[in-house]
Amino acid sequence: MARSLETIKTFAQVSTYEAIALSSYIHPIVLLDKSENYFLSDQIAPRLHNVGVMLPYTGLHIMLFDKVREPAFVMTSANPPNEPIVKDNEVALGKLGNTVDYFLFHDREIAHRCDDSVIRMHDSRPTIIRRSRGYAPEPVQLKRPGRTCVLGVGAEQNVTACILLGDKAFISQHIGDVENVDTFEFLSNTINHLIQLTNGKIEGIACDLHPKFSTTMLAQTLSKNQSVPLIQVQHHHAHISSLMAEHDINEMIGIVCDGFGFGTDGQAWGGEILQSYAKGFKRLAHLQEQPMLGGDLATRYPIRMAAGILGNGADIEDWLFENSATLPHGRTEAELILKQLEGGKVQAKTTSCGRILDAVAVILGICNERTYEGEPAMKLESVAINGSDVLKLQPRFEGHTLDTAWLARELFEQRDKYSASDLACSAQSYLARGLAQMSIEESKRSGIKDVGFSGGVAYNQQITRTIRKLVEEDGLRFFAHERLPAGDGCISLGQAYVACAQ
């Protein structure tokens, strides 16, 4: 893989056509920083600092370049949003014929769907964002064997399935978000295929703690039909458990930051410090709980999230009305948001780090609507790349909670004094320092010297780099994912790992 990654990095300095000769066997899409020599359309990965590139990996792809003068093709998998990849030519024409300009067909039948893998470089470290074609179903070799054969069915988004058999974790290709019926069926078929491939006799089935997840209901059905135990695993415990399994760690102080995970108290978690071991965990610290105005609407329109965070300590009426055009119902909706804040009756709350990053993106005018997963946080990171930590905010704590409302108010008050790049960098620095400080303190308190970072926020290079630096400077060992995605693609292994230890 090292040679392949060097080849991909070379792509940043040469034209696509020249890069073809370097290697025709690379399968992952690798996210590259856009350089001065970047020449592709601005409509590709708009307002992001990097772009995914993939060199031709089949003879058919290379033949395409033999017949054209274009330096690159913009290609995508044949699937509508939130649906599995189409594998039949006729179905592709029927579903996408009115949307897509050209199709690349082949007379070889596709037996099993498999998305492209995606890798990003964190400095010199490759970071897997999506582990799929070229990796799955090759097992992840573990240092110690499990005592039983267990199936983990994953969470609800970016789902993979995993069969833990002995010292091997057989993780499926990327499945996607199983809220869709077709994707749910894809997951079911993939599980059956994985069982056939491994010839495993399933002795337990592990799933998420959330009672309404499609994967939870699937696991309940499989457990009943096969008369095997069902083990439910808290979302963030599964994250850290997958990291522990990957690095052969018995106990770890885990930092887990993502968009959502169902907590043991029934609330939405997502910015957690856990003391994790295979059989269980303790929640030691977390980000400040914040209101989600409109519940899930706050994830689609993060101005709702920002309003909820700012509402108790800043005068946001004028700002909210000025930005009300970003809401589906404009000023009328903004007025309703203000009434909700005045009434103080917001029931949905979250400690999610992802939602804080979304809110910061809105406050700084970077992104007002999430049209794809992670969009506000990704655009925030891209803006922060060229910034500096001008605010140098020292983390504020109330007990074992990091104050994020204070961060939001500081950004709101300073937004006209500094550039969005500098404020974005300052916000990410504050969160990273706060998370690192909490984990270091809990490490000293517990005597556990291993600190790990998992969850979708771990894809953010500045946050991860800062946490790593502070943790290692304090003499502790820092662990991040190397063979698994930091996002929910690692959940199925974490579930199976916990279930094996019960």
C-alpha positions in Angstrom: 0.0 0.0 0.0 2.9 2.4 0.7 4.0 2.4 -2.9 0.4 3.0 -4.1 0.0 6.0 -1.7 3.3 7.5 -3.0 1.9 7.1 -6.5 -1.3 8.8 -5.5 0.6 11.7 -3.9 2.5 12.2 -7.1 -0.8 12.8 -8.8 -0.9 16.2 -7.1 2.1 17.4 -9.2 1.5 15.8 -12.6 -1.4 15.6 -15.0 -3.8 12.7 -14.8 -2.6 11.3 -18.2 1.0 11.3 -17.0 0.0 9.6 -13.8 -1.6 6.7 -15.5 1.8 5.2 -16.3 2.8 5.2 -12.7 0.3 2.6 -11.6 -2.8 1.0 -13.0 -3.6 -1.1 -9.9 -4.7 1.4 -7.4 -8.2 0.9 -6.2 -9.0 3.4 -3.4 -10.1 7.0 -4.0 -7.6 9.0 -2.1 -8.4 12.6 -0.9 -5.6 14.9 -2.0 -5.0 18.5 -1.0 -5.6 20.9 -3.9 -2.3 22.3 -5.0 -1.3 25.3 -7.0 -1.4 23.1 -10.1 -5.0 22.1 -9.5 -6.8 22.4 -12.8 -10.2 20.7 -12.4 -13.6 22.4 -12.4 -14.6 24.3 -9.2 -17.8 22.3 -9.3 -15.8 19.3 -8.2 -15.8 19.2 -4.4 -16.9 22.8 -4.2 -15.5 24.8 -1.2 -13.5 21.9 0.0 -9.7 21.9 0.3 -9.2 18.5 -1.1 -10.5 16.3 -3.9 -10.8 12.5 -4.3 -8.7 11.0 -7.1 -8.5 7.5 -8.5 -6.1 6.3 -11.1 -7.3 3.8 -13.7 -7.3 0.4 -12.2 -8.6 -1.7 -15.1 -7.8 -2.1 -18.7 -11.1 -0.6 -19.7 -10.3 2.6 -17.8 -6.9 2.9 -19.5 -8.5 2.3 -22.9 -10.8 5.3 -22.3 -7.7 7.6 -21.9 -6.2 6.2 -25.0 -9.1 7.8 -27.1 -9.5 11.2 -25.5 -7.4 14.3 -24.8 -9.1 15.3 -21.5 -6.8 15.2 -18.5 -9.4 13.6 -16.2 -12.8 12.0 -16.1 -15.4 12.9 -13.4 -16.9 9.5 -12.5 -19.3 8.3 -9.8 -20.9 5.1 -8.7 -24.3 4.3 -10.2 -26.5 5.0 -7.2 -29.0 7.7 -6.2 -28.5 9.3 -2.8 -28.9 6.8 0.1 -29.4 3.9 -2.2 -27.0 0.9 -2.9 -25.0 0.8 -6.1 -26.9 -0.4 -9.1 -25.2 -3.5 -10.6 -27.4 -4.1 -13.6 -27.1 -2.1 -16.8 -30.8 -1.9 -17.5 -31.6 -0.8 -13.9 -29.0 1.9 -14.1 -30.6 3.3 -17.3 -34.0 3.2 -15.7 -33.0 4.9 -12.5 -30.4 7.3 -13.7 -31.1 7.8 -17.4 -32.6 11.3 -16.8 -29.7 12.4 -14.6 -26.5 11.0 -15.9 -24.8 12.2 -19.2 -22.8 9.0 -19.9 -22.7 5.4 -18.7 -19.7 3.1 -18.8 -21.1 -0.4 -19.4 -19.4 -3.8 -19.5 -20.7 -7.2 -20.5 -19.2 -8.8 -17.4 -21.9 -9.3 -14.8 -21.4 -7.8 -11.4 -22.1 -10.5 -8.8 -21.8 -8.4 -5.6 -22.0 -4.7 -5.1 -18.9 -3.0 -3.7 -18.2 0.7 -3.3 -14.8 2.2 -3.9 -12.6 2.5 -0.8 -11.6 6.0 0.3 -8.4 7.0 2.0 -7.1 10.4 3.3 -3.6 11.3 4.3 -3.1 12.8 7.8 0.4 14.1 7.4 2.2 10.9 6.5 -0.4 8.6 8.0 -3.1 7.0 5.7 -6.6 7.3 7.2 -9.3 5.0 5.9 -12.6 6.8 5.5 -14.4 3.9 3.7 -13.1 0.4 3.8 -14.6 -1.5 0.8 -13.3 -2.6 -2.6 -9.7 -3.8 -2.4 -9.9 -4.5 1.3 -13.2 -6.3 2.0 -13.7 -9.1 2.8 -10.0 -9.6 3.6 -10.0 -10.1 7.4 -8.5 -7.8 9.9 -6.0 -9.9 11.9 -6.4 -9.5 15.6 -3.8 -10.3 18.2 -6.0 -12.5 20.4 -8.8 -14.9 19.3 -12.4 -14.5 20.3 -14.0 -17.3 22.2 -17.2 -17.4 20.1 -18.3 -16.6 16.5 -20.2 -13.4 16.7 -22.0 -11.2 14.1 -22.0 -7.5 14.4 -24.6 -5.7 12.3 -23.4 -2.1 12.6 -25.3 1.1 13.4 -27.6 3.0 11.0 -25.3 5.0 8.8 -22.1 4.0 6.9 -23.0 0.5 7.9 -20.7 -2.5 7.6 -21.3 -6.0 9.0 -18.6 -8.0 10.8 -18.2 -11.7 11.6 -15.6 -12.2 14.4 -14.2 -15.7 14.0 -11.2 -16.7 16.1 -8.5 -14.1 15.6 -10.0 -12.8 12.3 -12.5 -10.0 11.9 -14.3 -10.4 8.5 -15.7 -6.9 7.8 -18.0 -6.5 4.9 -17.8 -3.9 2.2 -19.4 -0.5 2.8 -23.2 -0.9 2.9 -24.3 2.7 3.5 -27.3 4.1 5.3 -29.9 1.4 6.0 -32.9 3.7 6.5 -33.7 2.9 2.8 -35.4 -0.4 2.1 -33.0 -1.3 -0.8 -30.0 -0.7 1.4 -31.5 -2.7 4.2 -32.0 -5.6 1.9 -28.4 -5.1 0.7 -27.2 -5.5 4.3 -29.2 -8.6 4.8 -27.9 -10.2 1.6 -24.3 -9.2 2.5 -24.6 -10.8 6.0 -25.8 -14.1 4.4 -22.9 -13.9 1.9 -20.4 -13.2 4.6 -21.7 -16.2 6.6 -21.3 -18.4 3.5 -17.8 -17.1 2.8 -16.5 -17.7 6.4 -18.5 -20.9 7.0 -19.1 -19.5 10.4 -21.7 -20.8 12.9 -23.0 -17.7 14.5 -23.3 -18.0 18.3 -24.3 -14.4 19.1 -25.5 -11.3 17.4 -24.5 -7.8 18.4 -26.2 -4.5 17.5 -26.6 -0.9 18.6 -28.4 0.2 21.7 -30.9 2.4 19.8 -34.3 0.6 19.9 -35.5 2.1 16.6 -32.5 1.5 14.3 -33.3 -0.8 11.4 -30.1 -2.8 12.3 -31.4 -3.3 15.8 -34.7 -4.8 14.4 -32.7 -6.9 12.0 -30.5 -8.3 14.8 -33.6 -9.1 16.9 -35.1 -11.0 14.0 -31.9 -12.9 13.3 -31.4 -13.7 17.0 -34.9 -15.1 17.3 -34.7 -17.1 14.1 -31.3 -18.6 14.9 -32.0 -19.0 18.7 -28.8 -17.2 19.6 -28.2 -14.4 22.2 -28.7 -10.8 21.3 -26.1 -8.3 22.7 -26.8 -4.6 22.5 -23.7 -2.3 22.6 -23.7 1.4 23.2 -22.6 3.3 20.1 -19.5 5.0 21.4 -18.4 2.0 23.4 -18.4 0.1 20.1 -16.3 2.9 18.5 -13.6 2.6 21.2 -13.8 -1.2 21.4 -13.0 -1.4 17.7 -9.9 0.7 18.3 -9.0 -1.5 21.2 -9.4 -4.6 19.1 -7.3 -3.1 16.3 -4.4 -2.2 18.6 -4.8 -5.1 21.1 -5.5 -2.8 24.1 -7.3 -4.1 27.2 -8.4 -0.8 28.6 -8.4 2.7 27.1 -9.4 6.3 27.8 -11.5 6.9 24.7 -12.3 10.2 23.0 -15.4 9.6 20.8 -16.7 12.5 18.7 -19.3 12.1 16.0 -22.8 13.3 15.0 -25.0 11.0 17.0 -25.0 7.9 19.3 -27.8 6.7 21.5 -26.7 7.1 25.1 -27.5 4.8 28.1 -29.6 7.7 29.5 -31.7 7.9 26.3 -30.1 11.1 25.2 -28.1 11.9 22.0 -24.4 11.6 22.7 -21.5 12.5 20.5 -18.7 14.2 22.3 -17.6 11.7 25.0 -14.7 10.7 27.1 -15.1 7.0 28.1 -13.1 4.6 30.2 -13.6 1.6 28.0 -12.8 -2.1 28.4 -14.2 -5.1 26.5 -17.0 -5.9 28.9 -18.2 -2.3 29.6 -17.4 1.3 29.9 -17.8 4.4 32.2 -18.8 7.8 30.8 -16.3 10.1 32.4 -16.7 13.5 30.7 -18.4 15.0 27.7 -19.2 18.2 25.8 -21.8 20.5 27.2 -25.4 19.4 26.4 -27.0 21.7 23.8 -30.6 22.1 22.5 -31.5 20.8 19.1 -34.3 23.1 17.9 -36.6 21.0 15.8 -34.8 17.8 16.6 -33.5 16.2 13.4 -34.2 19.4 11.5 -31.2 20.9 13.3 -29.0 18.4 11.5 -30.3 19.5 8.1 -30.5 23.2 8.9 -27.7 23.9 11.4 -28.8 27.5 11.9 -31.3 25.9 14.3 -28.4 24.3 16.2 -26.6 27.6 16.3 -29.7 29.5 17.5 -30.2 27.0 20.3 -26.6 27.3 21.5 -26.5 31.1 21.3 -30.0 31.8 22.4 -29.4 31.9 26.2 -26.4 34.3 26.1 -26.5 36.4 22.9 -28.9 38.7 21.1 -29.5 36.8 17.9 -32.8 38.2 16.7 -31.3 40.4 14.0 -28.8 37.8 12.9 -31.5 35.1 12.7 -33.7 37.3 10.6 -30.8 38.3 8.3 -30.1 34.6 7.7 -33.7 33.4 7.6 -33.6 32.9 3.8 -31.5 29.7 4.6 -34.6 28.2 6.3 -37.3 26.5 4.2 -40.0 28.8 5.6 -37.9 31.9 5.9 -38.8 34.7 8.4 -41.9 32.8 9.6 -39.7 29.9 10.7 -37.2 32.2 12.3 -40.0 33.7 14.4 -41.0 30.3 15.5 -37.4 29.5 16.5 -37.3 32.6 18.6 -40.6 31.7 20.3 -39.2 28.2 21.1 -36.1 29.8 22.7 -38.3 32.2 24.8 -40.4 29.3 26.0 -37.4 27.2 26.9 -39.2 24.0 26.0 -36.7 22.4 23.7 -36.7 18.7 24.7 -34.1 17.3 22.2 -30.6 17.9 23.4 -27.2 16.6 22.4 -23.5 16.5 23.5 -22.5 15.9 19.8 -19.2 17.4 18.7 -20.5 17.1 15.1 -23.4 19.4 15.9 -21.0 22.0 17.5 -18.9 22.0 14.3 -22.1 22.5 12.2 -23.2 25.4 14.4 -19.7 27.0 14.1 -19.9 26.7 10.3 -23.2 28.6 10.3 -22.0 31.3 12.7 -19.0 32.0 10.5 -21.1 32.0 7.3 -19.5 29.0 5.9 -22.4 26.6 5.4 -26.1 27.0 6.2 -27.6 23.7 5.0 -26.4 20.1 5.0 -27.0 18.6 1.6 -24.7 15.6 2.2 -23.3 13.9 5.2 -20.8 16.0 7.2 -20.9 19.0 4.8 -20.9 21.9 7.3 -18.0 20.3 9.3 -16.0 19.4 6.2 -16.3 23.0 4.8 -15.4 24.4 8.2 -12.2 22.3 8.1 -11.4 23.5 4.6 -11.7 27.1 5.6 -9.7 26.5 8.8 -6.8 25.1 6.8 -5.5 28.6 5.9 -6.3 30.1 9.3 -4.5 30.6 12.6 -5.6 30.3 16.2 -6.1 34.0 16.8 -8.4 33.7 19.8 -6.3 31.2 21.7 -9.2 30.3 23.9 -8.4 28.2 26.9 -10.9 25.4 27.5 -13.6 26.2 30.1 -15.1 23.4 32.2 -18.0 23.0 34.5 -17.2 19.8 36.4 -16.5 17.1 33.8 -18.2 19.1 31.0 -16.5 21.2 28.3 -18.3 24.6 27.8 -19.2 24.9 24.1 -21.8 27.7 24.5 -19.0 30.0 25.6 -17.1 29.1 22.4 -20.1 29.8 20.2 -20.7 33.2 21.8 -17.1 34.2 21.5 -17.1 33.3 17.8 -20.4 35.2 17.3 -19.1 38.3 18.9 -15.8 38.2 17.1 -17.1 37.2 13.6 -16.7 40.7 12.2 -13.2 41.3 13.7 -11.3 38.3 12.3 -11.5 36.2 9.1 -13.6 33.1 8.9 -10.4 31.1 8.4 -8.9 32.3 11.7 -12.1 31.8 13.7 -12.6 28.4 12.2 -9.1 27.4 13.2 -9.6 28.9 16.7 -12.8 26.9 17.2 -11.2 23.6 16.2 -8.3 24.3 18.4 -10.5 25.0 21.4 -12.4 21.8 21.0 -9.2 19.8 20.4 -7.5 21.3 23.5 -10.6 20.7 25.6 -11.0 17.1 24.6 -7.3 16.4 25.1 -7.3 18.0 28.5 -10.3 16.0 29.7 -8.8 12.7 28.4 -5.4 13.5 30.0 -7.0 14.3 33.4 -9.1 11.1 33.3 -6.0 9.1 32.3 -4.1 10.4 35.3 -7.1 9.8 37.6 -7.5 6.2 36.4 -3.9 5.3 35.8 -4.7 4.2 32.2 -1.9 5.3 29.9 -3.6 4.6 26.6 -5.7 7.2 25.0 -7.6 6.7 21.7 -9.7 8.8 19.3 -12.6 7.5 17.2 -15.7 8.8 15.5 -16.3 10.8 12.4 -14.7 14.0 13.9 -11.4 12.1 14.0 -11.2 12.6 10.2 -10.5 16.3 10.9 -6.8 16.6 10.6 -6.3 19.7 12.8 -8.3 18.3 15.7 -6.7 14.9 15.5 -3.2 16.3 15.2 -3.7 18.7 18.2 -5.1 16.0 20.4 -2.3 13.6 19.5 0.4 16.3 20.2 -1.0 17.2 23.6 -1.6 13.6 24.7 1.9 12.4 23.7 3.5 15.5 25.2 2.0 14.4 28.5 3.8 11.0 28.2 0.7 9.0 27.2 0.2 6.7 24.3 -2.2 7.9 21.6 -4.1 5.6 19.2 -6.1 6.3 16.1 -7.6 3.9 13.5 -5.1 2.6 10.9 -6.9 -0.4 9.4 -10.5 0.7 10.0 -12.6 3.8 9.3 -12.9 6.1 12.3 -16.5 6.7 11.4 -19.4 4.2 11.8 -17.7 1.7 9.4 -15.8 0.4 12.5 -18.9 -0.1 14.6 -19.7 -3.6 13.6 -16.3 -4.9 14.7 -16.6 -3.0 18.0 -20.0 -4.6 18.6 -18.7 -8.1 17.9 -15.6 -7.5 20.1 -17.8 -6.5 23.0 -20.2 -9.4 22.5 -17.3 -11.9 22.4 -16.2 -10.7 25.9 -19.6 -11.1 27.5 
